[in-house]
């Protein structure tokens, strides 16, 4: 089983996606973004695409697919457009948007025998492999269950903290009321020299009781 962090699952709350939909997305993520320099070397080494040494233009089987048009052509055009941008350093396959696009494109290229399954795996190896290898739908379900348990624990902790704060407040109010009434009905008598057992003190303590809710 793959452990999916609840922080990741929490982002899907309210999305309307099923556990299977979420699994399909998470299963495409790589551990790291893929360095474009490494990707170019990989494409060249695998004979899939390389820059012409004279013109600098791309050539190879993947470029032939682009020239042929269709859905795979559109996906490859987007990929090579990103590669060709001067400021592009990575393909962010560790993020859902690019990960899903890359997976769909690679699956299509495998299905049409443009690339092999081994080359498909080699592409993801450039990003240190999948973030959640062998993930199943049950892993997503378990993560939601864990998230609910964490939320319940948090809610209980907040309720306990609120109850403790209320109890402290009641204690503070008790002593504030007691001290006010003590100063009013007992303190002056004690300061006057009366002993604790004297009737004046006893009467003063009774006055505290009688005036407690006044």
C-alpha positions as CSV (number, residue, x, y, z in Angstrom):
1,X,0.0,0.0,0.0
2,X,1.2,3.5,-0.8
3,X,0.8,6.2,1.9
4,X,-0.7,9.3,0.4
5,X,-0.3,12.3,2.7
6,X,-3.6,13.7,3.9
7,X,-2.3,17.2,2.9
8,X,-2.4,16.0,-0.7
9,X,-5.8,14.4,-0.4
10,X,-7.2,17.5,1.3
11,X,-6.6,19.5,-1.9
12,X,-9.3,17.2,-3.5
13,X,-12.0,17.9,-1.0
14,X,-15.0,19.4,-2.8
15,X,-13.5,18.7,-6.2
16,X,-16.3,16.3,-7.1
17,X,-13.7,13.7,-8.2
18,X,-14.1,10.1,-7.3
19,X,-11.4,8.1,-5.5
20,X,-10.6,6.4,-8.9
21,X,-10.3,9.8,-10.6
22,X,-7.9,11.0,-7.9
23,X,-5.9,7.8,-8.1
24,X,-5.6,8.3,-11.8
25,X,-4.0,11.7,-11.3
26,X,-1.7,10.8,-8.4
27,X,-0.4,7.7,-10.2
28,X,1.1,10.0,-12.9
29,X,3.3,12.2,-10.5
30,X,7.0,11.9,-10.5
31,X,9.1,12.4,-7.4
32,X,11.0,15.3,-9.1
33,X,10.6,17.6,-12.1
34,X,12.5,16.4,-15.2
35,X,15.5,18.6,-16.2
36,X,15.1,19.6,-19.8
37,X,18.8,19.0,-20.5
38,X,18.4,15.4,-19.3
39,X,15.3,15.0,-21.4
40,X,17.0,16.3,-24.5
41,X,19.9,13.8,-23.9
42,X,17.4,11.0,-23.4
43,X,15.5,11.7,-26.6
44,X,18.7,11.9,-28.5
45,X,20.2,8.7,-27.0
46,X,16.9,6.8,-27.6
47,X,16.8,8.0,-31.2
48,X,13.5,9.7,-30.7
49,X,14.4,13.3,-31.4
50,X,17.5,15.5,-31.7
51,X,18.5,18.9,-32.9
52,X,20.0,19.1,-36.3
53,X,23.7,20.0,-35.9
54,X,23.5,22.4,-38.8
55,X,20.1,24.0,-38.6
56,X,19.3,23.5,-35.0
57,X,15.8,22.2,-35.9
58,X,14.4,19.1,-34.3
59,X,14.2,15.8,-36.3
60,X,13.4,12.2,-35.5
61,X,10.3,9.9,-35.0
62,X,8.6,12.3,-32.5
63,X,8.9,15.1,-35.0
64,X,7.4,12.9,-37.7
65,X,4.4,12.4,-35.4
66,X,4.1,16.2,-35.0
67,X,4.1,16.6,-38.8
68,X,1.5,13.9,-39.1
69,X,-1.1,15.8,-37.1
70,X,-3.7,14.4,-34.6
71,X,-4.0,14.3,-30.9
72,X,-0.5,13.0,-30.3
73,X,0.8,15.8,-32.5
74,X,-0.8,18.4,-30.3
75,X,0.7,16.9,-27.2
76,X,4.2,16.7,-28.6
77,X,3.9,20.2,-30.0
78,X,3.2,21.5,-26.5
79,X,6.1,19.5,-25.0
80,X,8.6,20.7,-27.6
81,X,7.3,24.2,-27.4
82,X,8.1,24.1,-23.7
83,X,11.5,22.5,-24.3
84,X,12.4,25.3,-26.8
85,X,11.6,28.2,-24.5
86,X,14.9,29.8,-23.4
87,X,13.8,30.0,-19.8
88,X,12.4,26.5,-19.5
89,X,14.6,24.4,-17.2
90,X,12.2,21.6,-16.1
91,X,9.2,19.7,-17.2
92,X,7.1,19.8,-14.0
93,X,5.9,16.2,-14.0
94,X,5.9,16.4,-10.2
95,X,2.8,18.6,-10.6
96,X,-0.6,17.2,-11.6
97,X,-1.1,19.3,-14.8
98,X,2.1,18.3,-16.5
99,X,2.1,14.8,-15.0
100,X,-1.3,13.9,-16.5
101,X,-0.4,15.4,-19.9
102,X,2.9,13.5,-20.0
103,X,1.3,10.2,-19.0
104,X,-1.5,10.5,-21.6
105,X,1.1,11.4,-24.2
106,X,3.4,8.6,-23.4
107,X,0.6,6.0,-23.3
108,X,-0.5,7.2,-26.7
109,X,3.0,6.9,-28.1
110,X,3.3,3.4,-26.7
111,X,-0.1,2.4,-28.1
112,X,1.0,3.6,-31.5
113,X,4.4,1.9,-31.2
114,X,6.2,5.2,-31.6
115,X,8.0,4.5,-28.3
116,X,8.5,1.3,-26.3
117,X,7.3,0.6,-22.8
118,X,10.9,0.7,-21.6
119,X,11.3,4.2,-23.1
120,X,8.0,5.2,-21.3
121,X,9.6,4.1,-18.0
122,X,12.9,5.8,-18.9
123,X,11.1,9.1,-19.3
124,X,9.8,8.9,-15.7
125,X,13.1,7.7,-14.5
126,X,14.4,11.2,-15.4
127,X,12.1,12.5,-12.6
128,X,13.3,9.9,-10.1
129,X,10.4,7.6,-10.9
130,X,6.8,7.8,-9.8
131,X,6.0,9.5,-6.5
132,X,3.4,6.8,-5.7
133,X,4.6,3.6,-7.4
134,X,2.0,0.9,-7.5
135,X,-0.7,3.1,-6.0
136,X,-4.2,1.7,-5.9
137,X,-7.6,3.3,-5.4
138,X,-7.8,1.9,-1.9
139,X,-4.8,4.0,-1.0
140,X,-6.8,7.1,-1.8
141,X,-9.8,5.9,0.2
142,X,-7.5,5.2,3.1
143,X,-6.0,8.7,2.9
144,X,-9.5,10.2,3.1
145,X,-10.3,8.0,6.1
146,X,-7.1,9.2,7.8
147,X,-8.0,12.8,7.0
148,X,-11.4,12.4,8.6
149,X,-9.8,10.9,11.7
150,X,-7.3,13.8,11.9
151,X,-10.2,16.3,11.5
152,X,-12.1,14.5,14.3
153,X,-9.0,14.5,16.6
154,X,-8.5,18.2,15.8
155,X,-12.1,19.1,16.5
156,X,-12.0,17.1,19.8
157,X,-8.8,18.8,20.8
158,X,-10.3,22.2,20.1
159,X,-13.4,21.3,22.1
160,X,-11.3,20.1,25.0
161,X,-9.2,23.3,24.9
162,X,-12.4,25.4,24.8
163,X,-13.8,23.5,27.8
164,X,-10.6,24.0,29.8
165,X,-10.6,27.7,29.0
166,X,-14.2,28.0,30.1
167,X,-13.3,26.2,33.3
168,X,-10.4,28.5,33.9
169,X,-12.7,31.5,33.3
170,X,-15.2,30.2,35.8
171,X,-12.4,29.7,38.4
172,X,-11.2,33.2,37.8
173,X,-14.7,34.6,38.1
174,X,-15.2,32.7,41.4
175,X,-12.0,34.1,43.0
176,X,-12.7,37.6,41.7
177,X,-16.2,37.5,43.3
178,X,-14.9,35.9,46.5
179,X,-12.1,38.4,46.9
180,X,-14.5,41.3,46.3
181,X,-17.0,40.0,48.9
182,X,-14.2,39.0,51.3
183,X,-12.8,42.5,51.2
184,X,-16.2,44.0,51.7
185,X,-17.5,41.7,54.6
186,X,-14.4,40.1,56.3
187,X,-11.1,41.9,55.6
188,X,-11.9,45.1,57.6
189,X,-12.9,43.0,60.6
190,X,-9.7,41.0,60.4
191,X,-7.7,44.1,60.1
192,X,-9.4,45.4,63.2
193,X,-8.0,42.6,65.2
194,X,-10.8,40.1,65.3
195,X,-9.8,36.5,65.6
196,X,-10.9,34.1,62.9
197,X,-13.2,32.3,65.3
198,X,-15.0,35.5,66.4
199,X,-18.6,35.9,65.7
200,X,-17.9,39.0,63.5
201,X,-15.8,36.9,61.2
202,X,-18.3,34.1,61.1
203,X,-21.0,36.6,60.3
204,X,-18.9,38.2,57.6
205,X,-18.3,34.8,56.0
206,X,-22.1,34.2,56.1
207,X,-22.5,37.6,54.4
208,X,-20.3,36.3,51.6
209,X,-22.6,33.4,51.1
210,X,-25.8,35.5,51.4
211,X,-24.5,38.0,48.8
212,X,-22.8,35.6,46.4
213,X,-25.4,36.0,43.7
214,X,-26.4,39.5,44.5
